[in-house]
Amino acid sequence: MGGTKELQTFCLCTILLLSCAASSTAQGWRGIRPLHSKREDVERLIGPPMQPNGATYDLKRERVNIGYSGARCTKGWPYGWDVPAGTVTAITIYPQPRPKFAEVPIDISRSKKYIDPSGVIHYNNDDAGLSVAVDPDKHEVTVIEYYPAASDGHLRCAEAAERERQIANGESEVCWPDVYYRDTSLEKKQVYLDYFADRLKKSPPDSMVHIIGYAGRRARVGEAQTRAKFAKDYLTQKRRVDSKRIVTIDGGYRDPAGVDLYITPRGRPKPLASPTVYPGDVQIINESNPNIGIAGRAIRECSLVGVTRQTISPRHVHESCAHRKD
């Protein structure tokens, strides 16, 4: 009986919590609001994280991951928010035990439904900054996420805001490349490029080619564009691809370094770069002495969950730019 009573109490608390969230996010989760609360507010309200300066909190009824800002807005980093370090950027809650979705009074007419490749159903309300994930078989709420509401969009870093604008307008999208290779031998790069050229031959003749180059954690000036140019030169000189069909993009920094290649049919959004290394963490190699570099160090987003939402989000990612299903 005691276990049943505890479960009923938990479900009631969860229902009340999400009922409030569905109608208003003014108070956020337990008074914690993305972009308006700081780490000290979190620890005052729910206690310390599992590890010192960590982002995971193990509570009685749920496990919670909280993303905190850290990286300053900078060129070449198309994510983040123009808020002080230590500001909450996202709250991800894993209920324990999971409530039934039918028991949660959320007005899904105000949310966008999305089914990810694994079959999990997501109800995203960007105006409120609330997302609920539901197991399609057990019909249980698996994850509840609070993120910045649409009304806080003006706090995005400039490059992040432009990225979101392009996605919203259908100009660009984040998607998997048709072919990619990482830092590898010249022979293997040529194998990948030959394979890409063969795929391109089977595509509509008016398709465009987008090549995104990425430098690594140790990089020379202009290295990302140099990597993209190598791929372009091989395709145009060795495989006779019309250079007018090819667009090269400096993707910034990624670990490991490499090149992504996309076939983009006419009328489709162009692919966006998704760097994973903050520019301030890159060691720029001095050409005259590769052992001497200029190292910059800055704190990145502390929560992988927060960064993932901004890079490859369930709302925007597709299997391939060229072969996605509408």
Short mmCIF file of the C-alpha atoms (twelve columns), coordinates in Angstrom:
data_MODEL
# 
_entry.id   MODEL 
# 
loop_
_atom_site.group_PDB 
_atom_site.id 
_atom_site.type_symbol 
_atom_site.label_atom_id 
_atom_site.label_alt_id 
_atom_site.label_comp_id 
_atom_site.label_asym_id 
_atom_site.label_seq_id 
_atom_site.Cartn_x 
_atom_site.Cartn_y 
_atom_site.Cartn_z 
_atom_site.pdbx_PDB_model_num 
ATOM 1   C CA . MET A 1   0.000  0.000  0.000   1 
ATOM 2   C CA . GLY A 2   2.830  2.361  0.897   1 
ATOM 3   C CA . GLY A 3   4.394  1.981  -2.566  1 
ATOM 4   C CA . THR A 4   1.085  2.618  -4.297  1 
ATOM 5   C CA . LYS A 5   0.491  5.717  -2.208  1 
ATOM 6   C CA . GLU A 6   3.969  7.045  -3.004  1 
ATOM 7   C CA . LEU A 7   3.410  6.463  -6.712  1 
ATOM 8   C CA . GLN A 8   0.055  8.240  -6.585  1 
ATOM 9   C CA . THR A 9   1.668  11.153 -4.749  1 
ATOM 10  C CA . PHE A 10  4.461  11.341 -7.332  1 
ATOM 11  C CA . CYS A 11  2.064  11.262 -10.269 1 
ATOM 12  C CA . LEU A 12  -0.047 13.990 -8.655  1 
ATOM 13  C CA . CYS A 13  3.061  16.160 -8.162  1 
ATOM 14  C CA . THR A 14  4.138  15.560 -11.755 1 
ATOM 15  C CA . ILE A 15  0.675  16.401 -13.053 1 
ATOM 16  C CA . LEU A 16  0.590  19.646 -11.065 1 
ATOM 17  C CA . LEU A 17  4.096  20.494 -12.226 1 
ATOM 18  C CA . LEU A 18  3.351  19.993 -15.905 1 
ATOM 19  C CA . SER A 19  -0.052 21.617 -15.618 1 
ATOM 20  C CA . CYS A 20  1.663  24.782 -14.456 1 
ATOM 21  C CA . ALA A 21  4.297  24.414 -17.153 1 
ATOM 22  C CA . ALA A 22  1.653  24.054 -19.835 1 
ATOM 23  C CA . SER A 23  -0.029 27.292 -18.887 1 
ATOM 24  C CA . SER A 24  2.985  29.408 -17.975 1 
ATOM 25  C CA . THR A 25  6.760  29.127 -17.683 1 
ATOM 26  C CA . ALA A 26  7.120  32.328 -15.677 1 
ATOM 27  C CA . GLN A 27  8.332  30.339 -12.658 1 
ATOM 28  C CA . GLY A 28  10.204 27.682 -14.666 1 
ATOM 29  C CA . TRP A 29  10.891 24.403 -12.899 1 
ATOM 30  C CA . ARG A 30  10.871 24.780 -9.116  1 
ATOM 31  C CA . GLY A 31  11.552 28.462 -9.625  1 
ATOM 32  C CA . ILE A 32  14.562 27.802 -11.904 1 
ATOM 33  C CA . ARG A 33  14.265 29.575 -15.261 1 
ATOM 34  C CA . PRO A 34  16.581 29.133 -18.256 1 
ATOM 35  C CA . LEU A 35  18.555 32.341 -18.928 1 
ATOM 36  C CA . HIS A 36  17.222 33.950 -15.732 1 
ATOM 37  C CA . SER A 37  18.567 31.713 -12.938 1 
ATOM 38  C CA . LYS A 38  22.184 31.032 -11.971 1 
ATOM 39  C CA . ARG A 39  24.035 28.107 -10.419 1 
ATOM 40  C CA . GLU A 40  23.719 29.556 -6.924  1 
ATOM 41  C CA . ASP A 41  19.926 29.733 -7.382  1 
ATOM 42  C CA . VAL A 42  19.849 26.077 -8.406  1 
ATOM 43  C CA . GLU A 43  21.894 24.877 -5.455  1 
ATOM 44  C CA . ARG A 44  19.850 26.978 -3.061  1 
ATOM 45  C CA . LEU A 45  16.617 25.433 -4.360  1 
ATOM 46  C CA . ILE A 46  17.544 21.783 -4.968  1 
ATOM 47  C CA . GLY A 47  20.945 21.299 -3.360  1 
ATOM 48  C CA . PRO A 48  24.441 20.562 -4.747  1 
ATOM 49  C CA . PRO A 49  25.151 18.433 -7.855  1 
ATOM 50  C CA . MET A 50  26.408 14.863 -7.634  1 
ATOM 51  C CA . GLN A 51  29.960 16.020 -8.384  1 
ATOM 52  C CA . PRO A 52  31.549 19.359 -7.391  1 
ATOM 53  C CA . ASN A 53  30.811 21.967 -10.079 1 
ATOM 54  C CA . GLY A 54  28.864 19.286 -11.959 1 
ATOM 55  C CA . ALA A 55  25.589 19.506 -13.850 1 
ATOM 56  C CA . THR A 56  23.708 16.394 -12.660 1 
ATOM 57  C CA . TYR A 57  21.426 16.417 -9.622  1 
ATOM 58  C CA . ASP A 58  20.071 13.199 -8.130  1 
ATOM 59  C CA . LEU A 59  16.763 13.990 -6.429  1 
ATOM 60  C CA . LYS A 60  14.239 11.718 -4.772  1 
ATOM 61  C CA . ARG A 61  11.742 11.690 -7.636  1 
ATOM 62  C CA . GLU A 62  13.913 12.508 -10.641 1 
ATOM 63  C CA . ARG A 63  17.418 12.895 -11.976 1 
ATOM 64  C CA . VAL A 64  18.087 16.338 -13.401 1 
ATOM 65  C CA . ASN A 65  20.758 17.652 -15.774 1 
ATOM 66  C CA . ILE A 66  21.197 21.418 -15.863 1 
ATOM 67  C CA . GLY A 67  23.137 23.227 -18.549 1 
ATOM 68  C CA . TYR A 68  25.104 26.334 -17.597 1 
ATOM 69  C CA . SER A 69  26.527 29.025 -19.837 1 
ATOM 70  C CA . GLY A 70  30.243 29.542 -19.941 1 
ATOM 71  C CA . ALA A 71  31.524 30.232 -23.448 1 
ATOM 72  C CA . ARG A 72  31.459 33.848 -24.527 1 
ATOM 73  C CA . CYS A 73  29.855 34.772 -27.846 1 
ATOM 74  C CA . THR A 74  32.603 34.610 -30.456 1 
ATOM 75  C CA . LYS A 75  33.076 34.297 -34.200 1 
ATOM 76  C CA . GLY A 76  33.038 30.704 -35.416 1 
ATOM 77  C CA . TRP A 77  30.868 29.380 -32.573 1 
ATOM 78  C CA . PRO A 78  27.229 29.410 -33.790 1 
ATOM 79  C CA . TYR A 79  25.690 28.453 -30.454 1 
ATOM 80  C CA . GLY A 80  25.076 29.915 -27.050 1 
ATOM 81  C CA . TRP A 81  23.560 32.829 -25.231 1 
ATOM 82  C CA . ASP A 82  24.772 36.303 -24.370 1 
ATOM 83  C CA . VAL A 83  24.366 35.821 -20.621 1 
ATOM 84  C CA . PRO A 84  26.829 35.777 -17.684 1 
ATOM 85  C CA . ALA A 85  28.821 32.609 -16.994 1 
ATOM 86  C CA . GLY A 86  26.997 30.185 -14.737 1 
ATOM 87  C CA . THR A 87  23.537 31.083 -16.031 1 
ATOM 88  C CA . VAL A 88  21.091 28.207 -16.517 1 
ATOM 89  C CA . THR A 89  20.529 27.459 -20.219 1 
ATOM 90  C CA . ALA A 90  18.555 24.198 -20.080 1 
ATOM 91  C CA . ILE A 91  16.917 21.839 -17.592 1 
ATOM 92  C CA . THR A 92  16.463 18.160 -18.473 1 
ATOM 93  C CA . ILE A 93  14.411 15.999 -16.101 1 
ATOM 94  C CA . TYR A 94  14.244 12.200 -16.060 1 
ATOM 95  C CA . PRO A 95  11.209 11.235 -13.910 1 
ATOM 96  C CA . GLN A 96  11.600 8.224  -11.601 1 
ATOM 97  C CA . PRO A 97  9.177  6.448  -11.931 1 
ATOM 98  C CA . ARG A 98  7.769  7.595  -15.239 1 
ATOM 99  C CA . PRO A 99  4.186  8.949  -15.294 1 
ATOM 100 C CA . LYS A 100 1.706  7.943  -17.977 1 
ATOM 101 C CA . PHE A 101 1.378  10.601 -20.658 1 
ATOM 102 C CA . ALA A 102 -2.432 10.396 -20.499 1 
ATOM 103 C CA . GLU A 103 -2.225 11.582 -16.889 1 
ATOM 104 C CA . VAL A 104 -0.268 14.708 -17.802 1 
ATOM 105 C CA . PRO A 105 -2.585 17.653 -18.622 1 
ATOM 106 C CA . ILE A 106 -0.547 19.288 -21.381 1 
ATOM 107 C CA . ASP A 107 -2.348 21.098 -24.172 1 
ATOM 108 C CA . ILE A 108 -0.570 19.422 -27.094 1 
ATOM 109 C CA . SER A 109 -2.460 21.627 -29.553 1 
ATOM 110 C CA . ARG A 110 0.134  24.279 -28.689 1 
ATOM 111 C CA . SER A 111 3.044  21.882 -29.274 1 
ATOM 112 C CA . LYS A 112 4.687  20.503 -32.383 1 
ATOM 113 C CA . LYS A 113 4.804  16.729 -32.538 1 
ATOM 114 C CA . TYR A 114 8.001  15.109 -33.745 1 
ATOM 115 C CA . ILE A 115 8.919  11.409 -33.925 1 
ATOM 116 C CA . ASP A 116 12.668 10.838 -33.825 1 
ATOM 117 C CA . PRO A 117 14.441 7.953  -35.655 1 
ATOM 118 C CA . SER A 118 14.194 5.727  -32.552 1 
ATOM 119 C CA . GLY A 119 10.400 6.161  -32.476 1 
ATOM 120 C CA . VAL A 120 10.251 8.379  -29.381 1 
ATOM 121 C CA . ILE A 121 7.516  11.025 -29.630 1 
ATOM 122 C CA . HIS A 122 8.442  14.615 -28.756 1 
ATOM 123 C CA . TYR A 123 5.979  17.415 -28.052 1 
ATOM 124 C CA . ASN A 124 7.851  20.720 -28.375 1 
ATOM 125 C CA . ASN A 125 6.388  24.066 -27.363 1 
ATOM 126 C CA . ASP A 126 9.007  26.631 -28.380 1 
ATOM 127 C CA . ASP A 127 6.879  29.561 -27.254 1 
ATOM 128 C CA . ALA A 128 6.873  28.218 -23.709 1 
ATOM 129 C CA . GLY A 129 10.306 26.586 -23.831 1 
ATOM 130 C CA . LEU A 130 8.996  23.137 -22.886 1 
ATOM 131 C CA . SER A 131 9.539  19.713 -24.455 1 
ATOM 132 C CA . VAL A 132 8.089  16.360 -23.372 1 
ATOM 133 C CA . ALA A 133 9.331  13.001 -24.709 1 
ATOM 134 C CA . VAL A 134 6.999  9.999  -24.657 1 
ATOM 135 C CA . ASP A 135 7.769  6.282  -25.005 1 
ATOM 136 C CA . PRO A 136 5.614  5.108  -27.961 1 
ATOM 137 C CA . ASP A 137 5.031  1.632  -26.523 1 
ATOM 138 C CA . LYS A 138 4.552  2.226  -22.813 1 
ATOM 139 C CA . HIS A 139 3.052  5.713  -23.322 1 
ATOM 140 C CA . GLU A 140 5.176  7.038  -20.470 1 
ATOM 141 C CA . VAL A 141 6.866  10.410 -20.132 1 
ATOM 142 C CA . THR A 142 10.602 9.681  -20.335 1 
ATOM 143 C CA . VAL A 143 12.102 13.177 -20.435 1 
ATOM 144 C CA . ILE A 144 10.905 16.688 -19.633 1 
ATOM 145 C CA . GLU A 145 13.035 19.549 -20.865 1 
ATOM 146 C CA . TYR A 146 12.898 23.270 -20.182 1 
ATOM 147 C CA . TYR A 147 14.813 25.510 -22.566 1 
ATOM 148 C CA . PRO A 148 14.779 29.245 -23.347 1 
ATOM 149 C CA . ALA A 149 11.359 30.477 -24.392 1 
ATOM 150 C CA . ALA A 150 10.835 32.208 -27.718 1 
ATOM 151 C CA . SER A 151 10.476 35.529 -25.907 1 
ATOM 152 C CA . ASP A 152 14.138 35.216 -24.836 1 
ATOM 153 C CA . GLY A 153 15.383 34.843 -28.399 1 
ATOM 154 C CA . HIS A 154 17.005 38.280 -28.265 1 
ATOM 155 C CA . LEU A 155 19.572 36.863 -25.830 1 
ATOM 156 C CA . ARG A 156 21.092 34.495 -28.386 1 
ATOM 157 C CA . CYS A 157 24.645 35.110 -29.550 1 
ATOM 158 C CA . ALA A 158 24.621 36.811 -32.974 1 
ATOM 159 C CA . GLU A 159 25.832 33.769 -34.962 1 
ATOM 160 C CA . ALA A 160 23.449 31.490 -33.078 1 
ATOM 161 C CA . ALA A 161 20.541 33.835 -33.838 1 
ATOM 162 C CA . GLU A 162 21.418 33.881 -37.543 1 
ATOM 163 C CA . ARG A 163 21.639 30.090 -37.551 1 
ATOM 164 C CA . GLU A 164 18.169 29.784 -35.996 1 
ATOM 165 C CA . ARG A 165 16.785 32.331 -38.453 1 
ATOM 166 C CA . GLN A 166 18.052 30.347 -41.434 1 
ATOM 167 C CA . ILE A 167 16.606 27.116 -40.035 1 
ATOM 168 C CA . ALA A 168 13.244 28.737 -39.286 1 
ATOM 169 C CA . ASN A 169 13.049 30.227 -42.798 1 
ATOM 170 C CA . GLY A 170 13.961 26.952 -44.480 1 
ATOM 171 C CA . GLU A 171 17.173 28.384 -45.942 1 
ATOM 172 C CA . SER A 172 19.456 25.954 -44.125 1 
ATOM 173 C CA . GLU A 173 19.303 22.811 -42.016 1 
ATOM 174 C CA . VAL A 174 21.477 20.563 -39.901 1 
ATOM 175 C CA . CYS A 175 21.722 17.108 -41.463 1 
ATOM 176 C CA . TRP A 176 24.064 14.181 -41.913 1 
ATOM 177 C CA . PRO A 177 26.492 14.438 -44.849 1 
ATOM 178 C CA . ASP A 178 26.234 12.113 -47.827 1 
ATOM 179 C CA . VAL A 179 29.935 11.325 -47.461 1 
ATOM 180 C CA . TYR A 180 32.468 12.382 -44.859 1 
ATOM 181 C CA . TYR A 181 36.038 11.601 -43.942 1 
ATOM 182 C CA . ARG A 182 38.205 12.522 -41.005 1 
ATOM 183 C CA . ASP A 183 41.949 13.137 -40.795 1 
ATOM 184 C CA . THR A 184 43.181 10.184 -42.834 1 
ATOM 185 C CA . SER A 185 45.681 9.250  -45.545 1 
ATOM 186 C CA . LEU A 186 45.672 10.825 -49.002 1 
ATOM 187 C CA . GLU A 187 44.747 7.488  -50.564 1 
ATOM 188 C CA . LYS A 188 41.696 7.056  -48.315 1 
ATOM 189 C CA . LYS A 189 40.562 10.631 -48.956 1 
ATOM 190 C CA . GLN A 190 40.620 9.905  -52.676 1 
ATOM 191 C CA . VAL A 191 38.559 6.735  -52.160 1 
ATOM 192 C CA . TYR A 192 35.888 8.735  -50.309 1 
ATOM 193 C CA . LEU A 193 35.902 11.477 -52.929 1 
ATOM 194 C CA . ASP A 194 35.611 8.958  -55.778 1 
ATOM 195 C CA . TYR A 195 32.652 7.354  -54.020 1 
ATOM 196 C CA . PHE A 196 31.035 10.787 -53.599 1 
ATOM 197 C CA . ALA A 197 31.619 11.615 -57.289 1 
ATOM 198 C CA . ASP A 198 29.936 8.345  -58.295 1 
ATOM 199 C CA . ARG A 199 26.921 9.184  -56.130 1 
ATOM 200 C CA . LEU A 200 26.803 12.671 -57.623 1 
ATOM 201 C CA . LYS A 201 26.560 11.198 -61.135 1 
ATOM 202 C CA . LYS A 202 23.319 9.487  -60.100 1 
ATOM 203 C CA . SER A 203 21.842 12.720 -58.754 1 
ATOM 204 C CA . PRO A 204 19.882 15.357 -60.717 1 
ATOM 205 C CA . PRO A 205 22.279 17.427 -62.865 1 
ATOM 206 C CA . ASP A 206 21.174 20.673 -61.210 1 
ATOM 207 C CA . SER A 207 22.101 19.427 -57.731 1 
ATOM 208 C CA . MET A 208 24.629 21.504 -55.844 1 
ATOM 209 C CA . VAL A 209 27.629 20.230 -53.903 1 
ATOM 210 C CA . HIS A 210 28.383 21.687 -50.479 1 
ATOM 211 C CA . ILE A 211 31.744 20.895 -48.933 1 
ATOM 212 C CA . ILE A 212 32.314 21.805 -45.277 1 
ATOM 213 C CA . GLY A 213 35.884 21.657 -44.015 1 
ATOM 214 C CA . TYR A 214 36.827 21.481 -40.334 1 
ATOM 215 C CA . ALA A 215 40.164 22.147 -38.674 1 
ATOM 216 C CA . GLY A 216 41.065 20.369 -35.432 1 
ATOM 217 C CA . ARG A 217 42.108 21.351 -31.926 1 
ATOM 218 C CA . ARG A 218 45.578 22.192 -33.271 1 
ATOM 219 C CA . ALA A 219 45.250 24.077 -36.529 1 
ATOM 220 C CA . ARG A 220 46.938 26.414 -38.943 1 
ATOM 221 C CA . VAL A 221 45.280 29.640 -40.037 1 
ATOM 222 C CA . GLY A 222 42.786 28.914 -42.835 1 
ATOM 223 C CA . GLU A 223 43.078 25.139 -42.401 1 
ATOM 224 C CA . ALA A 224 39.342 24.406 -42.586 1 
ATOM 225 C CA . GLN A 225 39.019 26.197 -45.928 1 
ATOM 226 C CA . THR A 226 42.202 24.477 -47.174 1 
ATOM 227 C CA . ARG A 227 40.683 21.071 -46.425 1 
ATOM 228 C CA . ALA A 228 37.481 21.979 -48.265 1 
ATOM 229 C CA . LYS A 229 39.480 23.333 -51.220 1 
ATOM 230 C CA . PHE A 230 41.435 20.080 -51.528 1 
ATOM 231 C CA . ALA A 231 38.168 18.163 -51.900 1 
ATOM 232 C CA . LYS A 232 36.863 20.667 -54.439 1 
ATOM 233 C CA . ASP A 233 40.067 20.563 -56.499 1 
ATOM 234 C CA . TYR A 234 40.007 16.767 -56.609 1 
ATOM 235 C CA . LEU A 235 36.383 16.678 -57.732 1 
ATOM 236 C CA . THR A 236 36.876 19.314 -60.412 1 
ATOM 237 C CA . GLN A 237 40.295 18.252 -61.708 1 
ATOM 238 C CA . LYS A 238 40.171 14.468 -61.320 1 
ATOM 239 C CA . ARG A 239 36.457 13.762 -61.613 1 
ATOM 240 C CA . ARG A 240 35.485 16.655 -63.903 1 
ATOM 241 C CA . VAL A 241 32.732 18.051 -61.684 1 
ATOM 242 C CA . ASP A 242 31.704 21.552 -62.775 1 
ATOM 243 C CA . SER A 243 33.233 23.993 -60.280 1 
ATOM 244 C CA . LYS A 244 30.090 26.163 -60.520 1 
ATOM 245 C CA . ARG A 245 28.165 23.405 -58.765 1 
ATOM 246 C CA . ILE A 246 30.472 23.390 -55.737 1 
ATOM 247 C CA . VAL A 247 30.292 25.618 -52.657 1 
ATOM 248 C CA . THR A 248 33.010 25.358 -50.017 1 
ATOM 249 C CA . ILE A 249 32.360 26.349 -46.402 1 
ATOM 250 C CA . ASP A 250 34.718 27.009 -43.515 1 
ATOM 251 C CA . GLY A 251 33.083 24.930 -40.769 1 
ATOM 252 C CA . GLY A 252 35.361 26.080 -37.958 1 
ATOM 253 C CA . TYR A 253 36.847 23.508 -35.603 1 
ATOM 254 C CA . ARG A 254 35.915 19.907 -34.886 1 
ATOM 255 C CA . ASP A 255 37.590 16.990 -33.158 1 
ATOM 256 C CA . PRO A 256 38.695 15.117 -35.183 1 
ATOM 257 C CA . ALA A 257 39.294 17.399 -38.161 1 
ATOM 258 C CA . GLY A 258 37.838 16.410 -41.521 1 
ATOM 259 C CA . VAL A 259 35.487 17.147 -44.396 1 
ATOM 260 C CA . ASP A 260 31.724 16.674 -44.879 1 
ATOM 261 C CA . LEU A 261 30.289 16.462 -48.402 1 
ATOM 262 C CA . TYR A 262 26.636 17.010 -49.313 1 
ATOM 263 C CA . ILE A 263 24.554 16.634 -52.457 1 
ATOM 264 C CA . THR A 264 21.853 19.304 -52.282 1 
ATOM 265 C CA . PRO A 265 19.005 19.059 -54.840 1 
ATOM 266 C CA . ARG A 266 17.628 22.313 -56.210 1 
ATOM 267 C CA . GLY A 267 15.177 23.915 -53.806 1 
ATOM 268 C CA . ARG A 268 16.500 22.126 -50.734 1 
ATOM 269 C CA . PRO A 269 17.976 23.987 -47.748 1 
ATOM 270 C CA . LYS A 270 21.755 24.191 -47.678 1 
ATOM 271 C CA . PRO A 271 23.634 22.304 -44.957 1 
ATOM 272 C CA . LEU A 272 24.901 24.101 -41.869 1 
ATOM 273 C CA . ALA A 273 28.292 23.576 -40.296 1 
ATOM 274 C CA . SER A 274 28.315 22.040 -36.814 1 
ATOM 275 C CA . PRO A 275 31.661 22.745 -35.131 1 
ATOM 276 C CA . THR A 276 32.321 20.991 -31.826 1 
ATOM 277 C CA . VAL A 277 35.439 22.791 -30.566 1 
ATOM 278 C CA . TYR A 278 35.172 26.300 -29.131 1 
ATOM 279 C CA . PRO A 279 37.579 28.625 -31.019 1 
ATOM 280 C CA . GLY A 280 39.144 29.808 -27.756 1 
ATOM 281 C CA . ASP A 281 40.267 26.233 -27.057 1 
ATOM 282 C CA . VAL A 282 42.157 25.874 -30.355 1 
ATOM 283 C CA . GLN A 283 45.949 25.959 -30.539 1 
ATOM 284 C CA . ILE A 284 46.982 27.944 -33.599 1 
ATOM 285 C CA . ILE A 285 50.189 26.452 -35.019 1 
ATOM 286 C CA . ASN A 286 53.015 28.821 -35.903 1 
ATOM 287 C CA . GLU A 287 54.115 27.873 -39.445 1 
ATOM 288 C CA . SER A 288 57.777 28.602 -38.721 1 
ATOM 289 C CA . ASN A 289 57.773 26.427 -35.587 1 
ATOM 290 C CA . PRO A 290 54.888 23.936 -35.236 1 
ATOM 291 C CA . ASN A 291 55.831 23.347 -31.608 1 
ATOM 292 C CA . ILE A 292 54.922 26.933 -30.706 1 
ATOM 293 C CA . GLY A 293 51.280 27.930 -30.645 1 
ATOM 294 C CA . ILE A 294 48.937 30.514 -29.291 1 
ATOM 295 C CA . ALA A 295 46.569 28.742 -26.970 1 
ATOM 296 C CA . GLY A 296 43.330 30.306 -25.901 1 
ATOM 297 C CA . ARG A 297 41.281 28.846 -23.102 1 
ATOM 298 C CA . ALA A 298 37.652 29.571 -22.381 1 
ATOM 299 C CA . ILE A 299 34.925 27.674 -20.638 1 
ATOM 300 C CA . ARG A 300 32.553 25.935 -23.028 1 
ATOM 301 C CA . GLU A 301 28.935 25.086 -22.439 1 
ATOM 302 C CA . CYS A 302 29.027 22.892 -19.318 1 
ATOM 303 C CA . SER A 303 26.166 20.652 -20.383 1 
ATOM 304 C CA . LEU A 304 26.442 18.319 -23.340 1 
ATOM 305 C CA . VAL A 305 22.661 18.198 -23.380 1 
ATOM 306 C CA . GLY A 306 22.505 21.977 -23.844 1 
ATOM 307 C CA . VAL A 307 25.044 21.927 -26.667 1 
ATOM 308 C CA . THR A 308 23.362 19.017 -28.400 1 
ATOM 309 C CA . ARG A 309 20.037 20.837 -28.517 1 
ATOM 310 C CA . GLN A 310 21.745 23.767 -30.227 1 
ATOM 311 C CA . THR A 311 23.721 21.692 -32.684 1 
ATOM 312 C CA . ILE A 312 21.737 18.707 -33.822 1 
ATOM 313 C CA . SER A 313 18.243 19.019 -32.471 1 
ATOM 314 C CA . PRO A 314 15.394 16.546 -33.017 1 
ATOM 315 C CA . ARG A 315 13.517 19.511 -34.476 1 
ATOM 316 C CA . HIS A 316 15.974 20.034 -37.327 1 
ATOM 317 C CA . VAL A 317 18.172 17.014 -38.032 1 
ATOM 318 C CA . HIS A 318 17.523 14.804 -41.064 1 
ATOM 319 C CA . GLU A 319 19.242 11.614 -42.191 1 
ATOM 320 C CA . SER A 320 20.581 13.408 -45.255 1 
ATOM 321 C CA . CYS A 321 19.980 16.794 -46.812 1 
ATOM 322 C CA . ALA A 322 19.555 15.193 -50.224 1 
ATOM 323 C CA . HIS A 323 17.521 12.173 -49.249 1 
ATOM 324 C CA . ARG A 324 15.293 13.279 -46.405 1 
ATOM 325 C CA . LYS A 325 11.588 12.533 -46.402 1 
ATOM 326 C CA . ASP A 326 9.198  15.442 -46.351 1 
# 
